[in-house]
Amino acid sequence: MKTMVKQKSDEKQGLTGEVKEALKKTALTIRGLAMDATQKANSGHPGLPLGCAEIAAYLWGVFLHYNPEDPKWIARDRFILSAGHGCLLQYSALHLSGYPLTLEDIKQFRQLDSKTPGHPERDEAIGIETTTGPLGQGLGNAVGEALGFKLLQEKFGGDLFNNKVVCLAGDGCIMEGVTSEASSLAGHLQLDNLIILYDANNICLDGPLSECCSENTIERYKAYGFEVHEVDGYDFDALHTLFTNLREKQDKPVLILCHTIIGKGAPTKEGTHKAHGSPLGEEEVAKTKAALGLPEETFFVPSSVRDYFENHKKLCKAVQQDWEARFESWSKEHADLRKEFDLMHERKIPEDLEAKLTQFEMKAPQAGRASSHEVINFLVDKLPFLYGGSADLSGSDKTMMKNYPIVRPGIFSGRNIKFGVREFGMATMAVGMEQTDMMIPFIGTFLTFTDYMRNAIRLSALQHSHVIFQMTHDSIFLGEDGPTHQPVEHYAALRAIPNLHFIRPAGNHEVKMAWLAALYYKGPTVFALSRQNVAEIPETHVPYNEGMGKGAYVVKEVNGDPDYTLVATGSELPLALDVAKALDQKGHSARVVSMPCQELFDAQDARYKESLFGPKSGKCVSIEAGVSQGWHRYIGRDGVSIAVDTFGASAPASQLGVKYGFTVEQILERIV
């Protein structure tokens, strides 16, 4: 307990010699573990862990509020390693500070099924808040988390959510365009809980930074609206003074330019790109350990470092216990807010939501984007964890919640976020907002701009982030804006991403059920919604478990085995029904299947799949205004895909339908 009290007083009075000595040993231990793990794996990036070891020792040994025995404590500080290649810095710090990440896990670095993959993968149980690696996205996640916590702070009070979001980024992160997008918005919104540590070692993987970059990062971030500091990354007193001041008073997002040396301690490789992306080599490791005063023993952790963090865990528990006492007191004083807090934390979907959605009357016919807009504004009062925004297109992608204000600089009472024309940054921020564990964000832009966002969508799928992407203007039928804005290959490209649900609904009811599917699925969902009106189809009005929940279902059945099975999505479903009617008039029986979500259909059992696309399905025809790629696995090699396998054109939608073969007569010519 005495150690606890001493460390607590040190936060304001400065670090004692005893604490600084423990932190120095911790930094050396991190260096040793990083060298040994990369050497054992014969793979990895030792440069950053060697260069930033003191920073990590200080963060986990003094500054961060966390409890390794309760890693999911909602009000913990968050640490994000945007420079994910340096993950041994994080793994080592988490191991030493008491998270369930063992020394054996460190030894299994980059091995199959280990807890220590080559880049951090989200696992809150061991202290990994988000999946990083593609440079810059972790910083975007951090901005999103910081925004999320400001929204929660406004809703529930600063006494509950006064935690910090700390992000460590390298030169590569700072150069990536996505960090400019996210940082610009962070400065605009005045996110005073965000701290970005810039590992300014002036070295890229390919060589000196000066060979590819000469910008003034400090002035750039000041222009964004950040408070900027410089610090010696090895000076514990300077770090402590700066971070203590930020804990007590911060009124802007902060960038701290940390002067470090990549590969610090390696006699022939420190300060060079040779320390960046490959193991140091046995000889260099031995010389480095000798120079640093580390024993030759591999994966060495001194008992004094173990003892320090055992004592520090008591302090960590005390910080959480203090918060829990305040939370309990707050709960008694704010019973209604406590109910809302629990609802948001559970992100629970009401059991009667499908029934209420089904009863909800909507205009028809209307565009898919308009249908979704009505659903959003129906849901928002019932689901307080829904927060939404758009990349400067809320009037077009229909994401605006009408009865809620816009989030503004320093004012976080709204639920509508104007991300500006920053699609990639918006997607990374949405993932970060979800990682507050209190929100399901939805974000919108045109479907074609998923190209800008793709890597963020991919990482959301990799870590099963519960984010909803409302993508509109979903086909050539948006018309006159032309091929630059008309998505063609995007359906196939998005369907190719594992864990991602891509839903292209037809009509009001399918849009309602698409929202249910996205809320039920504990992962990311992309909606593809039309700009043009889509006729309402009564046959789609079936319960979720009989329709959308199966991914594909029959909307027009025939007696006996059909001559044709027509399968369509979205705005082409009414066309498929018209083609079926024409086939019936010609004496051919035609069944029609709506397939709004291939991923949900792929999850069905073999018997159900065969009932739709089996040997008794007749000639199978897919009708969708995107590329044909992927359809033949459903309709067979002999099936016909009515598709758009070229880019679109600028013209009214009716003319484009004729040009690309999407009329009843043209389809009949191809299939009969």
Number of C-alpha atoms within 10 A of each C-alpha: 10 8 14 16 10 14 22 16 13 16 17 13 13 17 20 14 9 10 20 18 14 21 25 18 19 30 26 24 24 30 31 27 26 32 31 25 25 25 20 17 15 14 16 26 28 32 35 28 30 31 28 27 28 25 25 23 27 26 19 21 26 23 17 20 20 26 24 19 15 17 18 16 14 17 18 22 18 24 24 26 30 32 28 29 24 29 27 30 28 24 29 29 26 20 20 26 25 18 18 17 20 17 16 12 19 23 21 19 28 21 13 9 9 14 21 23 19 21 22 25 20 18 14 14 15 21 25 20 24 27 22 25 20 18 24 28 34 32 32 33 33 34 35 30 29 28 29 25 27 27 21 21 18 15 17 17 13 13 12 19 21 18 23 22 25 24 23 25 26 26 21 18 25 21 16 14 16 27 25 21 19 28 27 21 26 26 23 18 20 22 28 24 26 31 27 25 24 22 27 21 24 19 24 20 17 13 14 15 17 11 10 11 11 8 10 8 16 16 12 15 19 14 13 17 21 28 19 19 13 17 16 14 24 20 13 21 15 15 21 21 15 15 21 18 12 18 15 8 11 16 14 22 26 26 22 23 22 23 18 24 22 28 29 23 23 24 15 14 18 20 22 22 20 22 24 27 19 17 24 28 13 13 8 17 20 16 17 24 20 15 12 14 10 19 13 13 10 14 20 16 19 13 8 13 20 17 13 19 20 15 16 23 20 14 22 23 17 15 16 19 12 10 17 15 11 13 15 12 11 17 15 11 11 12 11 10 15 17 12 16 19 12 17 18 15 13 18 13 14 11 8 8 13 17 11 13 17 16 9 13 11 13 11 15 16 18 23 32 27 26 25 25 21 22 19 22 16 15 17 18 13 12 19 17 23 23 23 28 28 29 22 17 18 21 9 17 28 23 28 25 24 14 12 14 15 19 19 15 13 14 14 23 17 18 23 25 24 21 25 16 14 21 27 25 31 31 36 29 30 33 34 30 28 24 24 21 18 22 26 27 24 25 28 30 25 24 26 22 20 23 15 15 18 17 16 26 26 18 23 26 20 18 18 19 27 25 30 25 24 25 24 27 26 29 30 28 26 22 23 15 16 17 19 12 21 26 29 25 19 20 25 16 15 18 18 15 16 12 20 22 25 25 29 28 30 29 29 31 25 27 28 22 25 27 23 18 20 22 20 13 17 14 19 27 28 26 27 29 29 30 22 20 16 22 19 19 18 11 11 22 17 16 14 21 10 14 20 29 21 22 24 26 23 20 20 18 14 15 8 8 15 19 19 24 29 29 30 27 25 27 27 21 28 20 20 30 23 15 21 23 18 17 20 16 10 10 10 15 21 28 28 28 23 29 27 30 23 20 20 18 18 14 12 14 10 10 9 14 17 13 13 21 19 16 11 15 19 19 20 27 26 25 24 26 28 23 21 20 15 15 22 16 10 19 23 16 10 10 20 20 24 23 19 22 14 12 15 24 21 18 18 15 17 12 14 19 17 13 13 18 17 22 16 18 12 15 19 13 9 12 15 10
